[in-house]
Amino acid sequence: MKRPPLCGREELPTRFAAADLPVRDCVELAAGLASYARTHGLARVEVSGPPAMRELIEEFGFGEVRFVEFHRQPAVDIAAVPRTWRCGQRGLRCLSDQLVDAAKIASRVDTPPSTLAGGTVMRFARHNRLGDALGIVTGLEHYCRDNAVASVAVSGSPILAEVVEVFACKRVSYAPSPSESINGDAIFARSSWSIPWLDRFNHAVTDAFGGRARHRVPPLPLRRAPTPRGEENVVYCQLDARSGTAPSRHSARRLLNQVSAHGEVRVLGGPDTQTYLGEDLIYVRADLPEMVARLLSCRLFVGCDSGLGHLAGCLGVPGLIVSTDDFETTWSFFRGYASLNVIPLAAAEVLLP
């Protein structure tokens, strides 16, 4: 549900109380608060929190921000502000907008109930890839749990049905031929590109139907864990030619040669990828359950911004996501996965042996 913007400088919050954040988050918060003050013409804002915050404010010379031990109330609780900022200037603007809106954040008690009716079917014609399906099903499942919506259904491509079947969904089902449905694509299109992929649809549904939004949506567990077959000395690579972020053939081949030092390289992809990379590699195609089993047994996953990259993140598979386009955007999509690291292609070519 959209919150009305605050009007008038006197209404902007100027006192903030930060939780015990990691140092990296303290850096971004301090920079964000300074940017927030400059953007809105505020002489100074105050923040309390971990001692590292004081040191960082002094080290970086953020004259617009003053660290205080304790606040005069009211102070905006940073732990209650959506943790959706990211590095870079766009991230500072994103955080600034959130801080402006922070005073209007409702408590859980004040949050109006969701208007999403149980049994609603959302149809997806455009958002029909694996990454989309993971985000849609995960975000919707958590939204329904948090807002006491008994059950909803999704409809569209077969990959949605596979994700519902493979991952543990109690409130989201698949409807192959619904008699009535609403346009899920229209809801998805309104989601923010500045937050992690699994959070996107959760927030989009909240914007459409109200209720509580969850931040840092955790991946769903598997419905049935595959039979362990031990760790294989295999590195799975996914550099799909159809991806909008695929590296050049020369860079891809060099990367594959580098990771071969860590195990037998198998490329996840079909005929397009085979034409793109060459005939002399081992290619693997599998349905979703088999792909889950393969990824869980491999030594490492290396991929670009793709659905299989999100699948690896959901499963906790150790790996690298190579950014060939906009590192900031790629990182924002994948930063919620603890097992994956996002690095620029140039860094991969230098760091891998």
Order of alpha helices (4+ residues) and beta strands (2+ residues): beta-alpha-beta-alpha-beta-beta-alpha-beta-alpha-beta-alpha-beta-beta-alpha-alpha-beta-alpha-beta-alpha-beta-alpha-beta-alpha-beta-alpha-beta-alpha
